[in-house]
Amino acid sequence: MTRILNCDQSDCPKDWEQLPLAGETHIRVCTYCLKAVYRCETAADAAERELAGHRAALRSES
């Protein structure tokens, strides 16, 4: 699961894989808030996206 980190929408699945593609391999669109969600490879990348006000997704370690 690639968890969406900074989403406050109650209906959002909070799972990047469940969002539709947005034309790029690392970006999908949330159908609940209509914002782009960026898949990040590291926690540092996700933190930078969050600071910029973007939605970020990070794969959960299992």
VOGU-3710 file (C-alpha; in Angstrom, 3 decimals, decimal comma):
1> mtrilncdqs> 0,000/0,000/0,000  1,202/3,495/-0,834  -0,387/5,618/1,864  -1,457/9,232/1,223  0,104/11,166/4,078  -1,465/14,614/4,304  -5,074/14,093/3,274  -7,838/15,278/5,555  -10,766/14,058/3,421  -12,825/11,534/5,378
11> dcpkdweqlp> -14,022/9,657/2,247  -10,569/9,346/0,702  -9,255/5,758/0,527  -5,823/7,139/1,550  -4,287/4,572/-0,827  -2,389/5,931/-3,846  -2,944/2,712/-5,847  -6,714/3,266/-5,762  -6,474/6,696/-7,431  -6,770/7,162/-11,220
21> lagethirvc> -3,685/7,902/-13,292  -2,907/11,525/-14,153  -0,655/11,009/-17,195  2,595/10,648/-15,229  3,850/7,522/-13,478  4,439/9,346/-10,180  1,245/11,458/-10,092  -2,372/10,441/-9,571  -5,500/12,500/-8,933  -7,638/12,211/-5,836
31> tyclkavyrc> -11,278/12,036/-6,917  -12,374/13,295/-3,493  -10,408/16,553/-3,216  -9,435/16,802/-6,933  -5,777/17,410/-6,076  -2,683/15,802/-7,525  -1,028/13,208/-5,308  2,714/12,686/-5,809  4,288/9,298/-5,109  7,515/9,800/-3,160
41> etaadaaere> 10,399/7,376/-2,800  11,633/8,631/0,573  10,175/10,183/3,701  12,315/13,276/3,041  10,769/13,694/-0,429  7,287/13,299/1,055  8,060/15,907/3,739  9,158/18,379/1,034  5,918/17,821/-0,885  3,888/18,317/2,275
51> laghraalrs> 5,739/21,561/3,084  4,900/22,792/-0,413  1,209/22,071/0,241  1,048/19,081/-2,082  -0,498/15,703/-1,369  2,223/13,075/-0,935  2,113/9,298/-0,970  4,739/6,999/0,500  4,885/3,206/0,321  4,309/1,688/3,746
61> es> 7,031/-0,635/4,947  5,616/-4,085/5,650
//
